[in-house]
Every structure is written in C-alpha cells, then in structure tokens.
Amino acid sequence: MTATVHTTPASATSELARYVRRYWDEVAEFRGVPADAPSDDDDAIGIYFDVHGSESYTLTIAAVVG
C-alpha cells in the first residue's frame, strides 16, 4: 500500500489521475474501455478502478498537525 499527502483534495485527485493515465494500457484492452483515457480526471479514475480488479484507492481528508 502506498500513501501520499496532498494539500487539497483537488491535488490528490490530479495526482491519482496522472497515475491512471500512466497505466491506462492495463485497462484499455477491456471491452467498453476507450483506448485513451478520458480528459476528465474523475472519469478516468472511475473507469480505471472500476475495471482494474487488483487495485483500489481511498481519498481521506485529515488534518495534519505539527
């Protein structure tokens, strides 16, 4: 498991979208999945993790003190 810290939910989503686009070829072969990742970050993330059975993600908002 990998955890990353971001200053905003938008930056976390943007980083996750970059990840799914980097590995899009792993899901592009599945029926109904476009050959190229959608330009919308939420759409790309949703499709990738809906199809990629061995990966998941959780975005959690937490206060970091100190």
N, C-alpha and C positions, 0 to 999 in steps of 0.2 A: 504494500500500500504506500502511496505517495501523498503527502500533504503539502500544500503550498499556502502561503499567506498573501492576501491582496488587500489593498487599502479600500476598495469599493467592490460591491457585487458586480458592477459592470466590468471592472478589470479582471475579475475572476472568470466571468463568462467569456470575455475576449480571449483570455489565455486558453481556456478549455476549447474554444472554437479553433484556435490555431492548432491545438493538439489533434483534434478530429480531422482537420483538413490535411495535416501531415500524414495521417494514417488512413485516409479515405479509401485508398485502394483495397484495404482489407474488407470493406463492406460494399464497394461498388459492384462487385460480382454478383451480389444477391439480387434476386428478381424484384423489380419495382424500385430499386435504388438507382438514382441518377449516376451517371459516370463521373460527374463533377459535383463536388459539394455545393450546396446552396449558398448564395451570398449572405443570406440572413443567418447570423450566428446561432440563434435559438433553433432554427430549422435544421441546421447542420448538426448541432449537438443532439437534438431529438432523434433524428434519423440514425445517426451513428450508434447511439447507445440502445436504441430500440432493436437494431439488427445485430449488433456485436454482442453475442451472448456471454462472452467471458470477461467483459469489462462493465464497470458501472462508475457512477460519480455521485457525490453529495456536496452540495454547497451549503455551508453553515455560516451564519453570521455570528461572530463572537467578539466581545470586547477584549482587546489585548492591552494589558496594563503592565507598565514597567519597562 
